[in-house]
């Protein structure tokens, strides 16, 4: 696929009207990665979102995690609330509908989805996992339902597969920023990826019967970039363009959606509005630098004429702050 074929559509004002598709197959060589990085740069500068094809995750992995999510979220509320995230460490576990509100200024009800959040965990549980040694403000082990072990297995299978996609993408972002492709290597040794399994119930189940309540309100993501799997055939994801218009980002077979987050400071506003008349499932995996890493301006992005806009902060402190804001916790 050429750059022209993968590029976003634009209107006369220059605002994007569609999301580009990038094929990762050419990334086997340095020359191929350089070409991919140019496509990534173009997509990030014009849109902030892109799809990736040939990402390497098999369909069986998606099928397994979707089936596990459908089973888990179908459990009685009492069973799910045993792992309510406000009773365990650092937002891990279950969050019920309307518990989060990421755009409180424009939504006084809350976001109409339920979720289950996990962080890094080996398949074989370790007493002392060195990848978790520097989690700081985000320290806290995963929790799992005792009566449904298949949920852990399916979630971790997908989690590790998606993390591998993230490891493929970081060198491309480095090259796109005119940095050595190894620039992020020492900043991403201990996976700081957060995964949220999300279920959007039918809007008719909303206590107010309001079909306009967002599944997730307008927001930017907290980390460097997000890898999103969307359930096929159900359109909910929308991305705001430079003309403040919402552009649909529909599920496309055999692709994942990638969007840039706050830690790369390329702002992308998006939301999920489930007006399909169906239940919907999705899995965002938020991929950032290790939690102890100080987030400071990248050298190629600042100059005397273009000074830094953001104060340095550790990645863990930033993510923790944004999650507290979303869940309205002290």
BELSULJO-V281129 format. One record per residue. N is the residue number from 1. RES is the residue in one letter. D_FIRST is the distance of its C-alpha to the first C-alpha in Angstrom with 2 decimals. Layout:
N_RES_D_FIRST + N_RES_D_FIRST
This chain:
1_X_0.00 + 2_X_3.79 + 3_X_6.75 + 4_X_8.15 + 5_X_6.06 + 6_X_6.59 + 7_X_10.01 + 8_X_13.22 + 9_X_15.42 + 10_X_18.69 + 11_X_22.15 + 12_X_24.59 + 13_X_25.94 + 14_X_22.66 + 15_X_22.63 + 16_X_19.45 + 17_X_19.47 + 18_X_16.51 + 19_X_14.70 + 20_X_11.09 + 21_X_8.81 + 22_X_7.67 + 23_X_6.74 + 24_X_9.84 + 25_X_9.74 + 26_X_9.56 + 27_X_12.70 + 28_X_15.18 + 29_X_16.15 + 30_X_17.48 + 31_X_15.26 + 32_X_12.12 + 33_X_13.85 + 34_X_14.75 + 35_X_11.26 + 36_X_10.55 + 37_X_13.97 + 38_X_13.29 + 39_X_10.66 + 40_X_13.39 + 41_X_16.04 + 42_X_14.70 + 43_X_14.41 + 44_X_17.83 + 45_X_19.54 + 46_X_18.61 + 47_X_18.58 + 48_X_19.59 + 49_X_17.49 + 50_X_13.96 + 51_X_12.76 + 52_X_11.54 + 53_X_10.31 + 54_X_11.82 + 55_X_14.64 + 56_X_17.22 + 57_X_19.81 + 58_X_21.17 + 59_X_22.04 + 60_X_25.69 + 61_X_25.70 + 62_X_24.69 + 63_X_27.21 + 64_X_29.94 + 65_X_29.70 + 66_X_29.58 + 67_X_32.66 + 68_X_34.39 + 69_X_33.79 + 70_X_35.15 + 71_X_38.20 + 72_X_38.87 + 73_X_38.55 + 74_X_40.71 + 75_X_43.58 + 76_X_46.58 + 77_X_46.35 + 78_X_49.32 + 79_X_47.50 + 80_X_44.38 + 81_X_46.53 + 82_X_48.04 + 83_X_45.04 + 84_X_44.95 + 85_X_43.10 + 86_X_45.96 + 87_X_48.26 + 88_X_46.11 + 89_X_44.62 + 90_X_41.92 + 91_X_40.36 + 92_X_39.52 + 93_X_40.18 + 94_X_40.45 + 95_X_40.33 + 96_X_41.63 + 97_X_40.58 + 98_X_41.53 + 99_X_42.19 + 100_X_39.46 + 101_X_39.10 + 102_X_36.35 + 103_X_37.06 + 104_X_40.84 + 105_X_41.42 + 106_X_39.94 + 107_X_40.67 + 108_X_44.18 + 109_X_43.54 + 110_X_40.90 + 111_X_37.46 + 112_X_37.63 + 113_X_35.95 + 114_X_37.25 + 115_X_35.62 + 116_X_36.12 + 117_X_35.18 + 118_X_34.91 + 119_X_34.21 + 120_X_33.88 + 121_X_35.90 + 122_X_35.96 + 123_X_36.25 + 124_X_39.61 + 125_X_41.63 + 126_X_43.01 + 127_X_46.18 + 128_X_44.87 + 129_X_41.10 + 130_X_40.51 + 131_X_37.21 + 132_X_39.37 + 133_X_41.99 + 134_X_40.81 + 135_X_39.74 + 136_X_42.56 + 137_X_42.39 + 138_X_39.91 + 139_X_41.99 + 140_X_42.54 + 141_X_41.72 + 142_X_39.87 + 143_X_42.07 + 144_X_41.61 + 145_X_43.49 + 146_X_46.26 + 147_X_46.32 + 148_X_42.63 + 149_X_41.38 + 150_X_38.30 + 151_X_36.88 + 152_X_36.86 + 153_X_35.25 + 154_X_32.36 + 155_X_31.78 + 156_X_31.87 + 157_X_29.57 + 158_X_26.87 + 159_X_27.91 + 160_X_27.48 + 161_X_24.11 + 162_X_22.86 + 163_X_24.61 + 164_X_22.64 + 165_X_19.37 + 166_X_21.16 + 167_X_22.13 + 168_X_18.54 + 169_X_17.79 + 170_X_20.98 + 171_X_20.14 + 172_X_16.94 + 173_X_19.23 + 174_X_21.75 + 175_X_19.55 + 176_X_18.42 + 177_X_22.20 + 178_X_22.86 + 179_X_24.70 + 180_X_24.82 + 181_X_22.39 + 182_X_25.62 + 183_X_27.06 + 184_X_27.04 + 185_X_28.25 + 186_X_31.93 + 187_X_31.39 + 188_X_29.67 + 189_X_31.90 + 190_X_33.41 + 191_X_30.92 + 192_X_31.81 + 193_X_29.38 + 194_X_30.97 + 195_X_29.89 + 196_X_31.20 + 197_X_31.28 + 198_X_31.74 + 199_X_33.40 + 200_X_33.74 + 201_X_36.82 + 202_X_37.49 + 203_X_38.54 + 204_X_41.74 + 205_X_42.73 + 206_X_42.83 + 207_X_46.47 + 208_X_46.47 + 209_X_44.48 + 210_X_42.20 + 211_X_38.78 + 212_X_37.76 + 213_X_38.19 + 214_X_34.80 + 215_X_33.46 + 216_X_32.57 + 217_X_33.51 + 218_X_31.58 + 219_X_30.91 + 220_X_28.90 + 221_X_28.34 + 222_X_30.62 + 223_X_28.69 + 224_X_25.77 + 225_X_22.99 + 226_X_22.92 + 227_X_20.94 + 228_X_21.55 + 229_X_21.61 + 230_X_22.50 + 231_X_24.47 + 232_X_22.63 + 233_X_23.71 + 234_X_25.73 + 235_X_24.72 + 236_X_26.53 + 237_X_24.34 + 238_X_24.46 + 239_X_23.44 + 240_X_25.61 + 241_X_24.22 + 242_X_26.18 + 243_X_28.23 + 244_X_29.43 + 245_X_27.77 + 246_X_26.47 + 247_X_22.89 + 248_X_22.07 + 249_X_19.51 + 250_X_19.73 + 251_X_19.01 + 252_X_15.71 + 253_X_16.06 + 254_X_15.08 + 255_X_14.17 + 256_X_16.40 + 257_X_17.10 + 258_X_17.67 + 259_X_20.10 + 260_X_22.07 + 261_X_25.78 + 262_X_29.00 + 263_X_29.20 + 264_X_26.35 + 265_X_28.10 + 266_X_25.12 + 267_X_26.61 + 268_X_24.84 + 269_X_27.14 + 270_X_26.39 + 271_X_28.51 + 272_X_28.71 + 273_X_30.75 + 274_X_31.45 + 275_X_32.67 + 276_X_31.31 + 277_X_34.75 + 278_X_33.45 + 279_X_33.59 + 280_X_30.36 + 281_X_29.28 + 282_X_26.77 + 283_X_26.51 + 284_X_25.68 + 285_X_25.87 + 286_X_26.84 + 287_X_26.02 + 288_X_28.15 + 289_X_30.12 + 290_X_33.27 + 291_X_36.00 + 292_X_38.37 + 293_X_35.91 + 294_X_36.98 + 295_X_34.30 + 296_X_34.82 + 297_X_32.85 + 298_X_30.20 + 299_X_31.51 + 300_X_28.54 + 301_X_28.89 + 302_X_32.59 + 303_X_34.81 + 304_X_38.20 + 305_X_36.71 + 306_X_34.47 + 307_X_36.67 + 308_X_35.80 + 309_X_35.94 + 310_X_36.48 + 311_X_39.27 + 312_X_38.51 + 313_X_38.80 + 314_X_38.12 + 315_X_35.10 + 316_X_37.45 + 317_X_39.82 + 318_X_37.11 + 319_X_35.62 + 320_X_39.19 + 321_X_40.16 + 322_X_37.29 + 323_X_38.04 + 324_X_41.71 + 325_X_40.95 + 326_X_38.86 + 327_X_41.61 + 328_X_44.45 + 329_X_46.13 + 330_X_48.32
